């Protein structure tokens, strides 16, 4: 593992960490367009789609601080291995053709995702050189997002084939997470010995330790991450239902272009945030996301959807690398696992609340109103950034 003084980024630890994260995140990308189609094929409503997605978020949020403390006390790669293994096993419950079974499976996946993410963020904070944290965050989040290039399109293709269907998608999802678990196991064997100062964290009840990491800096990074991601379900999951309502075919190209935009932009924009400052980077993020959501509300063809998706992913890429860099800069070294776990709560929480908002708005007002309301919600990030511009310098 790199020492904090080293400028080297591409160490063996960082490569293995990115590999494990890639396969775990790829499973999630595969299932994002799958669950809305699967639930509606079982007779479910858009609101029930939101509930299924929210089940993932609830368990991920509840267990993440506890898992962060577990990572501090035991082993980050060990926690990552356990999380990826649970991601693989939980998806097998989706073979039961019941909405309730899928809800339970996604709830278990949320716990697995919490373990994978909390451990991953902690290892990233330990291995990234301080001078290159924005760049490291960009590469790391880019690896996590790289599965969104092809895997949503692969899922849609498998669903449409006579030899695949939803069962074929669930088998591929199992294989992806299992492969990530193997990478985490290798990382566990090659991890250098734990530093002794990790035990310098103050002792006390577990709930007190969780609450104690909720300092102002971590809260700000978490709030900014939440606001930038709360609209994401409208683009990642509900868009397949939107395209079906508009009678737009070949929607897989939307995911290919938006995913490619995301992975190509994240490392570059991570460097940009190091140079121009966190505040300016976040302003660009929220402006791009707001414009993209307004365009989606008025889209009538595949080209318009693709342009909107590319703009949205540019904004999301800027936000992901910037907010993660802010969190790493402010996390206390002796309790980094808990601090990064606290920060990482924002992502599943935003996805869960965002999915419920999307499902409710579509159910009662339609897609047009949903995208306009979410555009206004995304624009609120501009006001939060401006209000805290002094702390973001």
N, C-alpha and C positions, 0 to 999 in steps of 0.2 A: 504494500500500500504506500502511496505517496505520503511523504511527511508534509506538514502544513507549509514548510519553507520551500519545498520543491515546486518548480514551475512545470514539471511534467504532468500532462493530463492523461495521455493514453497508456496507463499502466495496465497490468494484467487484472488487477482488481476492478478497474473501471470497465474494461472490456467484458469481463464475466458478468458484472452487474448489469451492463446494458443488454447483454444477451438474455439474461433471465427476465428482465423487464420487457424486452421485446416480445417474447412469447406469451407472457401473461397479458400484456396489453393487446396483443393480436387476438387473443380469444375474445376480449371485450369488444374489439372492433368488429369481429365476425358476428357477434350476437346483437349488436346495436340495431341494425335494420331487421334482424330476424324476429326478435320478440314482438314488435308491433304486428307483423304479418302473421306470426304464429298465434297470438292471442285472438286476433280478429278472425282467423280461420276456425278457431274453437267457438266462435260466437260472441267473443268479448267486445266491449265498447272501447272507444279511445280513453275514457276515464280509467277503465280497468288496465289498459296498457300503461297509463301513468302509475297506477298502483304497483304493477309488477316491477317497473323501473325503480320506484320509490323504495320497495323492499330491499333492494340492493344498497341503497343509500342509508337506510335506517341502521342496519347492522354495522355497516362500515363506519358510520359516525360514532355509534355507541361504543364499539370495541376498540377503536383506533387509539385513544389515549392509553388504555390499559395495555394494548399490544406494544405501544411505544416504550412504556416502562419495562415490559418483558424483554424487549430488544436490548435495553440498557443493561439489564441484569444478566441476560443469558448470552445470546449470539444473534447479531443482525442477519447473517446469511442463514442461520438455522431457522429464524422466524420467517424469512423469505421462502425457504423451502417448504415449511409447513403451510404457508399461505397459498403457494402455487399448487401444492398437492390437493388442498381443499377446493381450489378453483376447478381442478380437473375432475374430482369426484362429484362435486355438487351438480355439474351439468348433466350427469347421468339421470338425475331425477326428472329432467325435461322430457325424457322418453315417455313419461306418464302423461297421456293427453288430457290434462286437466289444468285449468288456469291456476287453481290453488297449488298444484304441484310445482308449477313454474314459479309462483311467488315464493314458495319455500326454498326452491333451488337458488333463486336469485338472492334470497336472504343469506343463505350459506356462502354464496359467491361473495357477498359483501364482506363477510368476515375474512375470507381468503384474500380479497383485494386489500383490506385494511392491513393485514400482515405483510403482504408483498410491498405495499406502498410505504408504510411506516419504516420498515427496515431499509428499503431502497433509498428513501430520502436521507436517512441517517448515514448510510454508507457513502452516498454522494457528498454530503457535507464533510465527511471525514477525508475523502479522497481528492476532492477538488482543490487545486491551489487557490489561495485567497485572491490572487491577482486575476484569476480566470474564472471566477464563479459564474458570471453572466454567460460566458462561453460554454462552460461545463453544463450549466442549466439548459442552455439551448440544445446542445448535443443530446443530453439526457432526455429532455422532453421530446426532442425530435425522434429519438429511438422509440419512445413510448407511442408516438403518433404514427410511426412509419407503417404500422399494420393497417392504418386507415386508407392507404393508397389502393390496395387491391382486395383486402379481405371482405369489406362490405359488398363489393361487386361479386366476389366469389360466393358469398352467402346467397345473394340473389340468384346467381346462376345455378347453384346447387338446388335451391328451392324449386326452380323451374324444370329441372331435369327429372326424368322418370326414375332414374337409378339413385337419385340423391334425396331430394325432399328435405323436410325439416330434420329427419333423423340423420341424414348425411351431414348436415351442418353441425349437429350436436356431437357427432363422432369426431369431426375435425376440431371442434372446440376442445374436446377432451384431450386430443393429441397435442394441441398447441400448449396447453397449460402443463401437461405432463413433461413435455420437452423443457419448458422453463424450469420445472422442479429439478430436472437433471442438472441444468446449468447452475442452479442455486446450490445443489449438493457439491458440485465441483468447486464452486466459490468457497463453500464452507471448509473444504479440505485445504485450500490454498490461502486462507485468510491469515494474516500475521497475528501474533499474540495480542490480546487486548491490552491497551494501555492501562497502567495502574491508576491514573488519575480519574478514570471513569467512575471509580467508587467514591469519589470525593463529593458526590451529590449529597445534599442534606437528607438525612433519614427522617421518616415520618410515615403516617398512614398513606396508603396508595392514593386515596381520593385527594389528600392534601397536596401530594406531589403533582397530580394531574392539574389541579387548579392553579398551582404556583407557576406554571409555565405560561399562563395566559396573560403575559405582560403586554404593554401597549403596542410594542413593535410587532410581535407575532400576530396580535389581533388585527392590526392595520393590513399586514400582508395577507392575512386570511380573508378579510372583508373584500379586499380588492380582487383576490382570486375568485371568491364566491360570486361577486357581481359580474365578472367577466365570463364565468362559466355557467351561470344560471340559465342562460338562453340556449346553451348547447344542445339539449335534447330536441329542441325544435328543428335543428339542423341535422343531427346525427340519427335520430330515431323517427320522429314524426314526419320527416320529409318524404319517406316512402309512401305514407298514407296520403300526403298532400299531392304527390305526383300521380297517384292512382285516381284521386278526385279530378285532377286536371286532364286525365287520360294521356299522360306523357309517358312514353316508353323509353327503354334503354337508360333508366335512371342510374344504372350502375356507373355510367360515365361521370355522373355528378360526384360520386365518392372517389373515383380515380383521380379526377382533377383536384378536388378539394384536399384529398389526402396528400397528393404530391406537393401541392402548394404548402401544406403544413410542414411536411418533413424538410423541404428545401429551405423554408423561411426560418425555421427555429434556430439553427446554429448561427445563421447570419444575423438575425435580429437579436440573438443573445449578445453578440459582440456589439451591436448598435446600442443596446441598453447600457453596456459598460461605458460607452463613449459619450452618448448624449445625455445620460442621466435617467434615473428611473421614472421621474415624473413625466418627462416628455414622451418617453416610450409608452407609458400607460395612457396618456392623452390620445396618442395615435391609435392605440388598441381600441378604446371605446368609441372613437369616431368611426373607425372602419366597421366595427360590429354593428353599430347603429344604422349606418348606411346600408349594410348588407341585409339586415332584417327588414328594412323598409322596402328594398328592392324585391325581396322574397314575397312580400305581401302582394305586389303588383305583377309578379312573374306569370307568364302564360305559356312558356315553352322551355325546352331543355337548355337552350343557350343562356337564357336569363337566369335559370336556376344555377347553372355552372358558374357564371360570373359572380352571382351573389355569394355562392359557397366559397369561391376563391378569396373574395374580399373578407368574408367572415373569418376564414382560417388564417389569413394574414394577421388580423387583429388578435385572434386567440393565441397564435404563436408568439406574438410580442408580449402578451400578458403572461403566458405560462413561464417563459424564461425570466421575465422581469420580477414577477412576484416571488418566484422561487429564489432568485438571487437575494431579494430583500430579506426573506426569511432566513437564509443561510447566514447572512451578515449579522443578524440580530440574535440568533439562537445561542444560548449559553453552552459552551463546549462540554461542561460536565453533565449536562442533561439534554444533549442534542437529540437523543432518540425521542424523548417526550415532546420537546419543542417542535421538531419536524412532524411528529405525529399530529400535534395540535394544528399545525399549519395545513397538513394534508387532509384534515377533516373538511376543509372548505370545498374540495372538489366533489366528493360524493354527496355532501349536503346540498350543494348547488344543483347537482344532477337530479337528486330526489325531489327537491322542492320545484325545480324547473319542470320535471316530468309531470308532477301533479298540476302545476299551473297550465302547462300545455294541454294535458288531457282534459282539464276542466274547461278551458277556453274553447277548445275544438268541439267538445261535447255540446256546449250551450250557445256558442257564438260563431263558430266556424274558423277556418284557417286564416282568413284575411284579418280578422280582428286579433287573432292570436299573435301574428307576426308584428302588428302595429303596437300592441301592448308590450310585447317583449322588446321592441325597439326603444320604447320609452324607458323600460326597466334598464336596458343596457346603457342608455344615455345618463342614467343616474351615477354611473361610475365616473363620468367627467366631473361632476360636482364633488364627489368624494376625493378625487385626485387633486383638484384645485384647492380644496379646503385643507389638504395635508401636504401641500407642495413643499413647505419648509422642511418637513421631516423626511421627504423623499429625495432631497438633494444629496 
